[in-house]
Amino acid sequence: MTISGHKSKTDWESVKREYDSDAPIPYDPEDGPYDPNDDAAVDAFFDKATIWVGWPNQVMIQKDGVPVNQEETAAAEADKK
């Protein structure tokens, strides 16, 4: 994101060339939980992930691969108070 009136410091031509080259992403098992070049591994990781959306007031939409019903979550939070 650039600030209005400021020049972007990103070399977008380089970004576009790299994207269009379709070169594999360098990966070492110590880098993270899945190989980003393996579509099945990426899908499996995100199917099991806990996903939060929104900022600054984050809301959980999926916990451990199971969608979260926001109404039930809100009711449980209200019961705690």
URRANOR-V193487 format. One record per residue. N is the residue number from 0. PHI is phi in whole degrees, 0 to 359 (* if undefined). D_LAST is the distance of its C-alpha to the last C-alpha in whole Angstrom. Layout:
BEGIN
N;PHI;D_LAST / N;PHI;D_LAST
END
This chain:
BEGIN
0;*;39 / 1;254;42 / 2;274;41 / 3;308;43 / 4;90;47 / 5;252;46 / 6;282;48 / 7;295;47 / 8;262;47 / 9;268;47 / 10;275;50 / 11;296;50 / 12;296;53 / 13;294;52 / 14;299;49 / 15;296;51 / 16;299;54 / 17;295;51 / 18;297;49 / 19;290;53 / 20;290;54 / 21;58;52 / 22;287;52 / 23;295;50 / 24;283;47 / 25;301;48 / 26;215;46 / 27;234;46 / 28;309;44 / 29;283;43 / 30;288;41 / 31;179;38 / 32;282;37 / 33;206;39 / 34;277;43 / 35;292;42 / 36;272;46 / 37;258;45 / 38;302;43 / 39;294;42 / 40;293;41 / 41;296;39 / 42;299;38 / 43;297;37 / 44;296;34 / 45;286;33 / 46;293;32 / 47;261;30 / 48;285;28 / 49;266;25 / 50;246;25 / 51;245;23 / 52;231;24 / 53;92;23 / 54;210;23 / 55;271;22 / 56;260;18 / 57;289;19 / 58;229;18 / 59;280;19 / 60;251;22 / 61;208;24 / 62;237;23 / 63;52;26 / 64;84;28 / 65;249;26 / 66;302;24 / 67;257;21 / 68;278;20 / 69;296;17 / 70;295;16 / 71;294;15 / 72;297;13 / 73;296;11 / 74;294;10 / 75;294;9 / 76;294;7 / 77;293;6 / 78;293;6 / 79;290;4 / 80;281;0
END
